[in-house]
Amino acid sequence: MNTYKSIIILLIFFASISPAKAQSAASILKSMDDLMSAPKDKQAVVKMVLTDKSGKEKVREAIMKQKGQYKKIYRYTKPEKQVGTATLSLPDDIIWLYMPALNKAIKVTLLSKSQAFTGTDFSYEDMSGSSYGERFTPSVLTSPDPKMYQLELMPKSMKSTYSKIIVFLDKTHFYPIRMEYFDENKVYFKYADYKYKKKGNYWYAEEVFMMNLNKEHSTKIILTDIQFDQGISDEEFTVENLKPQQD
């Protein structure tokens, strides 16, 4: 009888702590999302360095503007063959791509969001404006480093490119330090390392290094000349505005 009571007590105990752990994971992820989307708007010069397995590099540059969480536009300024190419992210995971050769904007479909974002090692899903909390269910893992939280993110939608993402984030400020990505077959195939910096009231990813282990190809993104809360107009983020304006 005593054994039976002990089992019941243990079951009640574990049932009582499970919601607390789940809430803790959700709270940690929300803190990361809030930090990443804190500015009202931002603008920066984005340098992209693509490196293949032989060490050959390609360098691109773009002007990035973002308003709130869901509106973001990239306009490529280098190299010459990329000039005029632009991408626009809007609410509800809507993404538009403008290519000068086609002279029109193309809506990126759900199926193609797993494809590389303009030839980089980031997918269109990676560049989505949706928060991680909207797209994934988190759980807390035991971190090997006492200064970091470790979360396992499981996709809420079957349409996700990933079967899971493991996130390591700073315990003090809640910015991501590393993300490890697993494909639909649950195979670890790429990672992203982040270097965060604070300017004024905001933390931002000054540098992100994404490595695709299968392709032995990497992309480094470096942000410079960043500005926050400039009062960027909503008119910047329209499909019509993707096409370069004629002088």
C-alpha positions in Angstrom: 0.0 0.0 0.0 2.8 2.4 0.9 4.5 1.6 -2.5 1.3 2.4 -4.3 1.0 5.7 -2.4 4.6 6.6 -3.3 4.0 6.0 -7.0 0.9 8.2 -6.9 2.9 11.0 -5.1 5.7 10.8 -7.7 3.2 10.9 -10.5 1.6 14.0 -9.0 5.0 15.6 -8.5 6.2 15.1 -12.1 2.8 16.2 -13.5 3.1 19.4 -11.4 6.6 20.3 -12.7 6.0 19.6 -16.4 3.9 22.7 -17.1 6.4 24.8 -15.2 9.3 23.5 -17.4 7.2 24.1 -20.6 6.4 27.6 -19.4 10.1 28.2 -18.7 11.0 27.2 -22.2 8.3 29.4 -23.8 9.4 32.3 -21.6 13.1 31.9 -22.6 12.2 31.7 -26.3 9.9 34.7 -26.0 12.7 36.7 -24.4 14.9 35.8 -27.4 12.2 36.8 -29.9 11.5 40.1 -28.1 15.2 41.0 -28.2 15.5 40.2 -31.9 12.4 42.3 -32.8 12.8 45.1 -30.3 13.5 48.1 -32.6 10.6 49.9 -34.2 12.6 49.9 -37.5 16.2 49.5 -38.6 18.4 50.0 -41.6 21.9 48.7 -42.4 24.4 47.8 -45.0 24.6 44.1 -45.3 27.8 42.4 -46.6 27.5 38.7 -47.6 30.6 36.6 -48.0 29.9 33.2 -49.7 32.7 30.7 -49.5 32.8 27.3 -51.3 34.7 24.1 -50.3 37.7 25.2 -52.3 37.9 28.5 -50.4 36.7 30.6 -53.3 34.8 33.7 -52.1 32.0 35.7 -53.6 31.0 39.0 -52.0 27.7 40.7 -52.2 26.3 43.9 -50.6 22.7 45.0 -50.0 20.8 47.8 -48.2 18.4 46.3 -45.7 15.4 48.0 -44.2 13.0 46.6 -41.7 9.9 47.9 -39.9 8.6 46.0 -37.0 8.8 42.3 -37.1 7.3 41.4 -40.4 8.3 43.9 -43.0 11.8 43.7 -44.4 13.4 44.6 -47.8 16.8 43.8 -49.2 18.1 45.8 -52.2 21.4 44.4 -53.7 24.0 47.0 -54.6 27.0 44.7 -55.4 28.3 43.0 -57.5 27.1 44.5 -60.8 25.2 41.4 -61.9 23.2 41.5 -58.6 22.3 45.2 -58.7 18.5 45.7 -58.8 17.7 42.3 -57.3 15.4 42.8 -54.3 13.5 40.7 -51.8 10.5 41.8 -49.7 9.2 40.0 -46.6 5.6 40.7 -45.4 3.3 39.5 -42.7 1.9 35.9 -43.0 5.2 34.6 -44.3 4.7 36.3 -47.7 8.0 36.8 -49.6 8.4 38.5 -53.0 11.5 38.3 -55.2 12.3 40.9 -57.9 14.8 40.0 -60.6 15.8 42.6 -63.2 16.1 40.0 -65.9 12.4 39.1 -65.5 11.4 42.8 -64.9 8.7 41.6 -62.4 8.2 40.5 -58.9 7.6 36.8 -58.1 5.9 35.5 -55.0 8.0 32.8 -53.3 5.8 29.8 -52.6 5.7 27.6 -49.5 7.5 24.8 -51.5 10.4 27.0 -52.5 10.9 28.5 -49.0 13.3 25.7 -48.3 15.5 26.9 -51.2 18.6 29.1 -50.7 17.9 32.8 -50.1 19.5 34.4 -53.2 22.2 31.8 -53.4 23.3 32.0 -49.7 23.2 29.2 -47.1 20.2 30.8 -45.5 16.8 29.5 -46.7 13.8 31.7 -47.3 12.3 30.2 -44.1 15.4 31.4 -42.2 14.7 34.9 -43.4 11.0 34.8 -42.5 9.7 37.6 -40.3 7.7 35.2 -38.1 9.1 34.7 -34.6 10.5 31.4 -33.5 7.8 31.2 -30.9 5.2 31.3 -33.7 6.8 28.6 -35.7 8.3 26.2 -33.0 7.4 24.6 -29.7 10.4 24.8 -27.3 11.7 22.6 -24.6 14.6 23.1 -22.2 17.7 20.9 -22.6 20.6 20.6 -20.2 23.2 23.1 -21.3 26.9 22.1 -21.3 27.7 25.8 -20.4 26.2 27.4 -17.2 26.2 30.7 -19.0 23.9 29.5 -21.8 20.4 28.2 -22.1 19.9 25.3 -24.5 16.5 24.9 -26.2 15.1 22.3 -28.6 12.7 23.8 -31.1 10.2 21.4 -32.8 8.2 22.8 -35.8 4.5 23.4 -35.3 4.0 23.0 -39.1 4.8 20.0 -41.3 5.8 22.6 -44.0 8.9 23.6 -42.1 12.3 22.8 -43.7 13.6 21.5 -40.4 12.7 18.6 -38.1 14.2 20.5 -35.2 16.6 23.3 -34.3 18.8 23.3 -31.2 19.4 26.9 -29.9 22.1 28.0 -27.5 21.5 31.5 -26.1 23.0 33.9 -23.6 21.5 33.6 -20.1 21.9 37.2 -19.3 20.7 39.0 -22.4 18.8 36.1 -24.3 20.5 36.6 -27.7 21.3 33.4 -29.7 24.9 32.3 -29.8 24.5 29.2 -32.0 21.7 27.4 -33.8 22.0 23.8 -35.1 19.6 22.7 -37.8 18.3 19.2 -38.5 16.8 18.3 -41.9 13.5 16.4 -42.5 15.4 13.1 -41.9 16.6 14.4 -38.5 20.2 14.7 -39.7 22.3 17.6 -38.4 23.3 19.5 -41.6 24.1 23.1 -40.8 24.7 25.6 -38.1 24.7 29.4 -37.5 27.1 31.2 -35.1 26.0 34.7 -34.0 28.0 37.7 -32.7 25.7 40.2 -31.0 26.6 43.8 -30.3 24.7 46.6 -28.4 24.0 50.0 -29.9 21.9 52.4 -27.8 19.0 50.4 -26.4 19.2 47.5 -28.8 21.2 44.3 -29.3 21.7 43.2 -32.9 23.5 40.5 -34.8 26.6 42.3 -36.1 27.8 39.0 -37.7 26.2 35.7 -38.5 28.2 32.7 -39.9 26.1 30.0 -41.5 27.8 26.7 -42.4 26.2 24.0 -44.6 28.0 20.8 -43.6 26.7 18.8 -46.6 27.8 21.3 -49.2 30.9 22.5 -47.4 29.7 26.0 -48.2 29.4 28.9 -45.9 27.8 32.4 -45.8 29.0 35.2 -43.5 26.6 38.2 -43.0 28.1 41.4 -41.6 26.0 44.4 -40.7 27.5 47.9 -40.8 26.1 51.5 -40.6 23.1 50.2 -38.6 20.5 52.8 -37.6 17.4 52.3 -35.4 14.0 54.0 -35.1 14.4 56.3 -38.1 10.7 56.4 -38.8 10.8 54.3 -42.0 7.6 54.6 -44.0 5.3 51.7 -44.7 5.4 52.7 -48.4 9.0 51.3 -48.5 7.5 47.8 -48.1 5.3 47.3 -51.2 5.6 45.0 -54.2 5.4 48.0 -56.5 8.4 49.5 -54.7 10.6 46.5 -55.4 11.3 47.6 -59.0 14.1 50.2 -59.1 12.8 53.7 -59.7 13.9 55.3 -63.0 15.9 58.6 -62.6 
